[in-house]
Amino acid sequence: MVDIHPHLKNIDHVIWDWNGTLFNDMDTVMVALSQIMTKYSLKPLSREQYLEHFGFPIVDFYKKVGFNLTDVDFNTVSEEFHKVYAEHIHLSQIFTGAENTLSLVKKLNLKQSVLTAAFQNHIEYWLNKYNLEKYFDHVFGLSDKLAHSKMARGEELMRASGSTPERTLLLGDTDHDLEVGQHLGVKVILLTQGHQCPQRLKAKHKMVLHRKTI
């Protein structure tokens, strides 16, 4: 993980993205996406290509990498992806050092939350599986698998937490996390070794912290 302690001055609430931020699921994603693209007669992406193109909304990412969604229903492709993803979830794990960082923030008596485009029931399951739920005051995922309303869930989270934007820090791994943070009016740190390449992150935001390994 990375040392975020220097960035916690005047912060009361830390919001974490899940996939690519705390949870390293890149291998699982690459296997699932490759299988789905092969099924639809598309050339699978390399890891570098994925990091260059991945983004939100997911439907736009699918179109960018070749899916003809006038012929293939997005809901169907999404369901197929999540099915294969679930079959290969054993390839994923919590980022090294992530729990130590969560523990540090907890000891500072700061509130912590998860804000994710993952399905609500899924994120609750994984937090429980890794015994991480004890670190979080709030967990806000999406109510479906189509990943299109993270900003709205962020608004709900801010209301539930009672935190002020100027004393809130959001950590994520994509330019969409930056968009969400800007929408909420909170401070944002982007982490490398997630779902977008460092060059994309640096082009959008000045506060990018590097992780050494994926």
C-alpha positions in Angstrom: 0.0 0.0 0.0 1.1 3.6 0.4 1.6 6.0 3.3 -1.4 8.3 3.4 -0.6 9.6 6.9 0.9 12.9 5.6 -2.4 13.6 3.8 -4.7 13.2 6.8 -4.2 16.6 8.3 -7.6 18.3 8.9 -9.4 15.2 7.6 -12.3 13.6 9.6 -13.6 11.1 7.1 -11.7 8.8 4.6 -13.7 7.3 1.8 -12.2 4.3 0.0 -13.0 2.9 -3.4 -12.9 -1.0 -3.4 -11.8 -2.6 -6.7 -8.3 -1.5 -7.6 -7.9 0.5 -4.5 -8.2 -1.9 -1.5 -8.9 -5.0 -3.5 -6.5 -6.2 -6.2 -8.8 -7.9 -8.7 -6.9 -7.2 -11.9 -6.1 -10.9 -12.7 -9.7 -11.8 -12.2 -10.9 -9.0 -14.4 -8.4 -9.9 -17.2 -9.5 -13.5 -17.2 -13.2 -12.6 -17.3 -12.9 -9.9 -19.9 -10.8 -12.1 -22.1 -13.4 -14.9 -22.0 -16.3 -12.6 -22.8 -14.5 -10.9 -25.6 -13.5 -14.2 -27.1 -17.1 -15.4 -26.9 -18.2 -12.3 -29.0 -15.3 -12.8 -31.5 -13.3 -9.9 -30.2 -9.5 -9.9 -29.7 -8.8 -9.9 -26.0 -7.1 -6.9 -24.6 -3.6 -7.0 -23.2 -3.2 -5.7 -19.6 -1.7 -2.5 -21.0 -4.6 -2.0 -23.4 -7.1 -2.5 -20.6 -5.3 0.0 -18.3 -5.3 2.5 -21.2 -9.0 2.1 -22.0 -10.9 1.1 -18.9 -13.4 3.7 -17.5 -16.9 4.6 -16.6 -19.7 4.3 -17.5 -18.9 0.6 -18.2 -21.1 0.6 -21.3 -18.9 3.2 -22.9 -15.8 1.1 -22.1 -17.4 -2.0 -23.7 -18.2 0.0 -26.9 -14.7 1.4 -27.0 -13.1 -2.1 -27.0 -15.4 -3.4 -29.8 -18.7 -4.7 -28.4 -21.5 -3.9 -30.8 -24.2 -3.1 -28.2 -26.8 -2.4 -30.9 -26.8 -6.1 -31.4 -25.6 -7.4 -28.0 -27.6 -6.2 -25.0 -25.4 -4.6 -22.4 -27.2 -6.3 -19.5 -26.5 -9.7 -21.0 -22.8 -8.9 -21.5 -22.6 -7.5 -17.9 -24.2 -10.6 -16.4 -21.9 -12.9 -18.4 -18.8 -10.9 -17.2 -19.9 -11.0 -13.6 -20.5 -14.8 -13.8 -17.0 -15.5 -15.1 -15.5 -12.9 -12.7 -17.1 -14.8 -9.7 -15.7 -18.1 -11.0 -12.2 -16.6 -10.9 -12.4 -14.4 -7.8 -9.8 -16.7 -6.1 -7.2 -14.9 -8.2 -7.9 -11.7 -6.3 -6.7 -10.5 -2.9 -6.4 -7.4 -0.7 -3.5 -5.2 -1.6 -0.4 -5.8 0.5 -0.4 -3.4 3.4 -4.0 -2.3 2.9 -5.2 -3.5 6.3 -2.3 -1.8 8.0 -3.4 1.5 6.4 -7.0 0.9 7.5 -5.9 0.2 11.0 -3.8 3.3 11.1 -6.7 5.5 10.1 -8.9 3.8 12.6 -6.4 4.5 15.4 -6.5 8.1 14.5 -10.3 8.0 15.2 -11.2 9.0 11.7 -14.4 7.8 10.1 -13.9 5.4 7.2 -16.3 4.4 4.4 -16.4 2.3 1.3 -17.9 3.9 -1.9 -17.8 1.4 -4.7 -19.4 0.5 -8.1 -19.5 -3.1 -6.8 -22.9 -4.7 -6.0 -23.8 -3.9 -2.4 -24.3 -7.5 -1.3 -21.0 -8.4 -2.9 -18.9 -5.7 -1.1 -20.5 -6.6 2.2 -19.6 -10.3 1.6 -15.9 -9.5 0.8 -15.5 -7.1 3.7 -16.7 -9.8 6.0 -14.6 -12.5 4.3 -11.4 -10.5 4.9 -12.5 -9.3 8.3 -12.4 -5.7 7.2 -15.9 -4.6 8.1 -14.7 -3.5 11.6 -12.8 -0.6 10.0 -15.8 1.0 8.3 -18.6 3.2 9.5 -20.4 3.1 6.2 -20.4 0.8 3.2 -22.1 2.1 0.0 -22.2 -0.1 -3.1 -24.6 -0.1 -6.0 -28.0 -1.8 -6.1 -27.3 -3.4 -9.5 -24.4 -4.7 -11.6 -24.5 -2.0 -14.3 -22.2 0.5 -12.4 -23.8 3.8 -13.4 -24.7 5.8 -10.2 -21.6 6.0 -8.0 -22.1 9.8 -7.7 -25.6 9.4 -6.4 -24.4 6.9 -3.9 -21.6 9.2 -2.9 -24.2 11.9 -2.1 -26.1 9.5 0.0 -22.9 8.5 1.8 -22.0 12.1 2.6 -25.5 12.7 4.1 -25.3 9.5 6.1 -21.8 10.3 7.5 -22.6 13.9 8.4 -19.1 14.8 7.3 -18.2 18.1 5.6 -16.6 17.9 2.1 -13.6 20.0 3.1 -12.7 17.5 5.8 -13.3 14.4 3.7 -10.7 12.5 1.6 -11.5 10.0 -1.1 -9.0 7.5 -2.3 -9.5 5.7 -5.6 -7.7 4.3 -8.7 -9.5 5.8 -11.7 -10.4 9.1 -13.2 -14.0 8.3 -12.4 -13.1 8.3 -8.7 -11.7 11.8 -9.3 -15.0 12.8 -11.0 -16.9 11.5 -8.0 -14.7 13.3 -5.6 -15.0 16.6 -7.5 -18.8 16.1 -7.6 -18.9 15.7 -3.9 -16.5 18.5 -3.3 -14.0 16.4 -1.3 -10.2 16.0 -1.5 -9.0 13.1 -3.8 -5.9 11.0 -3.9 -5.5 8.5 -6.8 -3.5 5.3 -6.4 -1.5 3.6 -9.1 -1.5 -0.2 -9.8 -5.3 -0.2 -10.0 -7.5 -0.2 -13.1 -5.9 2.7 -15.0 -2.3 3.5 -16.0 -0.4 6.2 -14.1 -0.1 8.4 -17.2 -3.9 8.7 -17.4 -4.2 9.5 -13.7 -1.4 12.1 -13.8 -3.0 13.8 -16.8 -6.1 14.4 -14.8 -4.9 15.0 -11.2 -1.8 16.3 -9.4 -2.2 14.1 -6.4 -1.2 10.6 -7.5 0.5 8.2 -5.2 2.5 5.2 -6.5 2.3 1.7 -5.3 5.3 -0.4 -6.0 3.7 -3.7 -6.9 0.3 -4.8 -8.2 
